[in-house]
């Protein structure tokens, strides 16, 4: 069977034109190299080199064989380098998951853009889904890291880190009385007790859906859920149509939707939209480590922003 060592030996013999010098270059004795060449020629049934007093010279068949040897070794080296780059995280694929509401925060698209600029040879694969779906992807290895709205206890080698905890605001039809005359201190949740609610619901009632329900119950009322929407933007479009009100992360207000107004809740309202980063801590490529670092920078920047706002 032809092996890579045979190809390297043929190239060395051809370039040196002498079996003794070729053996020295390969770090072996001449007799084993001579036997290797003879055995190879016997197996192939082809004379690869002509022997003469000053050394050896490839035959026509030998030159063709050596040309192919260069090509094979080059492909092998390219393949090995690709494998090394993937192992270092310099190429390959990084799969990032996120919930629909998570991508509304401007820091997340910015982090993805910075990653792509820093790691241009890594294919960035994006998956949108609910928290349960994304956690499943983390567990089975199809997703490397994900931004979710549901807190979970650390499970085996799944790490969970809080990245953001932003306030929630009330999304109202622009004709609503609270939109026309906003309370100076912000709305209390109980002010919404008689409103029709539009909530965006994940398959298993987790994430922000459950957060909103629990907050309303804590304020002393059960929200009258008039309509459930599959995604946040769908809910906002229903608000624009006058079907009810919704509670959304504050970062959503940057996405202008006609006929929708956003009103702040009172500062002491116990209702926020946390955003968690989850990932398998046991499988860390260079690209994945860099992306996690980028996500942690979001947290650091957000804390600094809150500090400045408090001091102001």
C-alpha positions as CSV (number, residue, x, y, z in Angstrom):
1,X,0.0,0.0,0.0
2,X,1.3,3.4,-1.0
3,X,1.9,5.6,2.1
4,X,2.8,9.2,2.6
5,X,6.4,8.2,3.7
6,X,6.8,6.6,0.2
7,X,5.8,9.9,-1.5
8,X,8.2,11.9,0.8
9,X,11.0,9.5,0.0
10,X,10.4,9.7,-3.8
11,X,10.5,13.5,-3.6
12,X,13.7,13.5,-1.5
13,X,15.4,11.1,-3.9
14,X,14.4,13.2,-6.9
15,X,15.5,16.5,-5.4
16,X,18.8,15.1,-4.1
17,X,19.6,12.9,-7.1
18,X,21.5,10.7,-4.8
19,X,20.3,7.9,-2.4
20,X,22.9,8.7,0.2
21,X,22.0,12.4,0.4
22,X,18.3,11.6,0.3
23,X,18.6,9.2,3.2
24,X,20.5,11.8,5.2
25,X,17.7,14.3,4.5
26,X,15.1,11.8,5.6
27,X,17.0,10.9,8.7
28,X,17.5,7.3,7.8
29,X,20.3,5.0,6.6
30,X,20.8,4.4,2.8
31,X,20.1,0.7,2.8
32,X,16.5,1.0,4.1
33,X,15.8,3.7,1.6
34,X,17.2,1.6,-1.2
35,X,15.0,-1.3,-0.1
36,X,12.0,0.9,0.1
37,X,12.5,2.2,-3.5
38,X,13.1,-1.3,-4.9
39,X,10.0,-2.7,-3.1
40,X,7.9,0.2,-4.4
41,X,9.0,-0.3,-7.9
42,X,8.4,-4.1,-7.6
43,X,4.8,-3.5,-6.2
44,X,4.0,-1.0,-9.0
45,X,5.8,-3.0,-11.7
46,X,7.3,0.3,-12.9
47,X,10.9,1.5,-12.8
48,X,10.8,5.0,-11.2
49,X,14.5,5.8,-11.3
50,X,17.4,5.1,-13.5
51,X,20.7,4.3,-11.6
52,X,23.9,5.7,-12.9
53,X,27.4,6.3,-11.6
54,X,26.7,9.8,-10.2
55,X,23.4,8.9,-8.6
56,X,19.8,8.4,-9.8
57,X,17.5,10.1,-12.2
58,X,13.7,9.7,-12.5
59,X,12.2,8.0,-15.5
60,X,9.3,9.4,-17.4
61,X,7.0,7.3,-15.2
62,X,8.9,8.4,-12.1
63,X,8.5,12.1,-13.1
64,X,4.8,11.6,-13.3
65,X,4.8,9.8,-10.0
66,X,6.8,12.6,-8.3
67,X,4.5,15.3,-9.8
68,X,1.5,13.5,-8.2
69,X,3.4,13.1,-4.9
70,X,3.9,16.8,-4.7
71,X,0.2,17.4,-5.3
72,X,-0.9,14.8,-2.8
73,X,1.4,16.1,-0.1
74,X,0.2,19.6,-0.7
75,X,-3.4,18.6,-0.4
76,X,-2.6,16.7,2.8
77,X,-0.8,19.7,4.3
78,X,-3.7,22.0,3.3
79,X,-6.1,19.6,5.0
80,X,-4.0,19.3,8.1
81,X,-3.7,23.1,8.3
82,X,-7.5,23.4,7.9
83,X,-8.0,21.0,10.7
84,X,-5.5,22.9,12.9
85,X,-7.3,26.2,12.2
86,X,-10.7,24.6,13.1
87,X,-9.2,23.3,16.3
88,X,-7.8,26.7,17.1
89,X,-11.2,28.2,16.3
90,X,-9.8,30.3,13.4
91,X,-12.2,28.7,10.9
92,X,-15.1,26.3,10.8
93,X,-18.6,27.2,12.1
94,X,-20.0,28.9,15.2
95,X,-23.7,28.5,15.8
96,X,-25.4,31.2,17.9
97,X,-29.0,31.0,19.0
98,X,-31.3,33.7,20.2
99,X,-34.9,34.4,21.1
100,X,-36.9,36.8,19.1
101,X,-36.8,39.6,21.7
102,X,-33.1,39.2,22.4
103,X,-32.0,40.5,19.0
104,X,-34.0,43.7,19.6
105,X,-31.2,44.9,21.9
106,X,-28.6,46.8,19.8
107,X,-25.7,45.3,21.6
108,X,-26.3,41.8,20.3
109,X,-26.2,42.6,16.5
110,X,-23.1,44.7,17.3
111,X,-21.4,41.8,19.0
112,X,-22.1,39.6,16.0
113,X,-20.7,42.2,13.7
114,X,-17.5,42.6,15.7
115,X,-17.1,38.8,15.8
116,X,-17.4,38.5,12.1
117,X,-14.9,41.2,11.6
118,X,-12.4,39.6,14.0
119,X,-13.0,36.0,12.7
120,X,-13.8,36.4,9.0
121,X,-13.1,32.7,8.2
122,X,-15.5,31.4,10.7
123,X,-19.0,30.8,9.3
124,X,-21.5,32.4,11.7
125,X,-24.7,30.3,11.8
126,X,-27.7,31.9,13.5
127,X,-30.8,30.1,14.9
128,X,-33.9,31.9,16.2
129,X,-36.2,30.0,18.6
130,X,-37.8,29.9,22.0
131,X,-35.7,29.2,25.1
132,X,-36.6,25.5,25.3
133,X,-35.6,24.9,21.6
134,X,-32.3,26.7,22.1
135,X,-31.4,24.9,25.3
136,X,-32.0,21.6,23.4
137,X,-29.6,22.7,20.8
138,X,-27.0,23.6,23.4
139,X,-27.4,20.1,25.0
140,X,-27.1,18.2,21.7
141,X,-24.2,20.3,20.4
142,X,-26.0,21.8,17.4
143,X,-25.8,25.3,19.0
144,X,-22.6,26.6,20.5
145,X,-24.0,29.5,22.5
146,X,-27.5,31.1,22.9
147,X,-29.2,34.1,24.3
148,X,-32.4,33.2,26.2
149,X,-34.8,34.9,28.5
150,X,-35.3,32.0,30.9
151,X,-33.0,31.4,33.9
152,X,-32.1,27.8,34.4
153,X,-29.9,26.1,37.0
154,X,-26.5,25.1,35.8
155,X,-26.9,21.6,34.3
156,X,-23.8,19.4,34.1
157,X,-21.5,21.4,31.8
158,X,-24.0,24.0,30.7
159,X,-23.0,27.5,31.9
160,X,-25.5,30.2,32.4
161,X,-24.5,33.9,32.7
162,X,-26.7,36.9,33.1
163,X,-25.8,39.4,30.4
164,X,-28.5,42.0,30.6
165,X,-31.5,42.8,32.8
166,X,-33.3,45.6,31.1
167,X,-36.5,47.3,32.2
168,X,-39.8,46.5,30.5
169,X,-42.1,49.1,29.1
170,X,-45.8,49.2,28.1
171,X,-46.5,49.1,24.4
172,X,-49.8,50.9,23.7
173,X,-51.9,52.0,20.7
174,X,-51.0,55.6,20.0
175,X,-54.6,56.6,20.6
176,X,-54.6,55.1,24.1
177,X,-55.2,57.5,27.0
178,X,-51.9,56.6,28.6
179,X,-50.1,57.2,25.4
180,X,-51.7,60.7,25.0
181,X,-51.2,61.6,28.7
182,X,-48.3,59.7,30.2
183,X,-48.0,59.7,34.0
184,X,-45.0,61.6,35.1
185,X,-43.8,58.9,37.5
186,X,-44.5,56.1,35.0
187,X,-47.3,53.5,35.0
188,X,-48.0,51.1,37.8
189,X,-48.7,47.6,36.7
190,X,-52.1,47.8,38.5
191,X,-53.0,50.6,36.2
192,X,-53.2,48.0,33.5
193,X,-55.6,45.7,35.3
194,X,-58.6,46.5,33.1
195,X,-56.6,46.4,29.8
196,X,-56.7,43.7,27.2
197,X,-53.2,42.1,26.9
198,X,-51.4,40.8,23.9
199,X,-48.6,38.5,24.8
200,X,-46.1,36.6,22.8
201,X,-46.0,33.0,23.9
202,X,-43.4,30.4,23.5
203,X,-44.3,26.7,23.2
204,X,-43.9,26.0,26.9
205,X,-45.0,29.3,28.5
206,X,-41.5,30.2,29.6
207,X,-39.3,33.2,29.0
208,X,-40.9,36.7,29.0
209,X,-44.5,35.3,28.8
210,X,-44.2,33.7,32.2
211,X,-42.3,36.8,33.5
212,X,-45.2,39.1,32.6
213,X,-47.9,36.8,34.0
214,X,-46.1,36.4,37.3
215,X,-45.6,40.2,37.6
216,X,-49.2,40.9,37.0
217,X,-50.3,38.3,39.6
218,X,-47.8,40.0,42.0
219,X,-49.5,43.3,41.3
220,X,-52.9,41.8,42.4
221,X,-54.6,41.0,39.1
222,X,-54.7,38.3,36.4
223,X,-54.1,39.8,33.0
224,X,-56.9,39.6,30.5
225,X,-55.0,37.9,27.7
226,X,-57.0,38.9,24.6
227,X,-54.6,37.6,22.1
228,X,-51.4,35.5,22.0
229,X,-48.8,36.1,19.3
230,X,-46.0,33.8,18.2
231,X,-43.4,36.5,18.3
232,X,-42.7,39.9,19.8
233,X,-43.0,41.8,16.6
234,X,-46.3,40.1,15.8
235,X,-47.5,41.3,19.2
236,X,-46.5,44.9,18.5
237,X,-48.3,44.8,15.2
238,X,-51.5,43.7,17.0
239,X,-51.0,46.5,19.4
240,X,-50.8,48.9,16.5
241,X,-54.1,47.5,15.3
242,X,-55.7,48.5,18.6
243,X,-56.3,45.0,19.9
244,X,-54.7,45.6,23.3
245,X,-51.5,46.5,25.2
246,X,-48.3,44.5,25.7
247,X,-45.2,44.6,27.9
248,X,-41.9,44.5,26.1
249,X,-38.2,45.0,26.8
250,X,-37.2,48.6,26.7
251,X,-34.8,48.1,23.9
252,X,-37.7,47.3,21.6
253,X,-38.7,51.0,21.4
254,X,-35.9,51.6,18.9
255,X,-37.9,49.6,16.4
256,X,-40.4,52.2,15.3
257,X,-43.8,50.8,14.5
258,X,-46.6,53.1,13.3
259,X,-49.4,53.7,15.8
260,X,-47.5,52.2,18.7
261,X,-46.3,54.2,21.7
262,X,-44.1,53.1,24.6
263,X,-44.7,54.2,28.2
264,X,-42.3,53.7,31.1
265,X,-43.3,51.7,34.1
266,X,-42.8,53.2,37.6
267,X,-39.1,52.8,38.6
268,X,-39.9,50.4,41.5
269,X,-41.9,48.0,39.3
270,X,-40.5,44.5,39.8
271,X,-40.6,43.6,36.1
272,X,-37.4,43.3,34.0
273,X,-36.4,41.4,30.9
274,X,-33.3,39.4,31.8
275,X,-31.1,38.0,29.0
276,X,-28.9,35.0,29.7
277,X,-26.0,33.6,27.7
278,X,-25.9,29.8,27.9
279,X,-23.1,27.5,26.5
280,X,-21.4,24.2,26.9
281,X,-18.4,24.9,29.1
282,X,-16.7,21.7,28.1
283,X,-16.3,22.4,24.4
284,X,-14.5,25.7,23.9
285,X,-12.9,26.6,20.6
286,X,-11.0,29.8,20.2
287,X,-13.9,31.4,18.3
288,X,-16.4,30.4,20.9
289,X,-14.2,31.8,23.7
290,X,-13.9,35.1,21.8
291,X,-17.6,35.3,21.3
292,X,-18.3,34.7,25.0
293,X,-15.8,37.4,25.8
294,X,-17.8,39.8,23.5
295,X,-21.0,38.9,25.3
296,X,-19.5,39.6,28.6
297,X,-18.4,43.0,27.3
298,X,-22.1,43.8,26.8
299,X,-22.7,43.1,30.5
300,X,-19.8,45.4,31.5
301,X,-20.9,48.2,29.2
302,X,-24.5,47.9,30.5
303,X,-23.3,48.2,34.1
304,X,-21.2,51.2,33.3
305,X,-24.2,52.9,31.6
306,X,-26.5,52.2,34.6
307,X,-23.8,53.7,36.9
308,X,-23.6,56.9,34.8
309,X,-27.4,57.2,34.7
310,X,-27.6,56.8,38.5
311,X,-24.9,59.4,39.1
312,X,-26.5,61.8,36.7
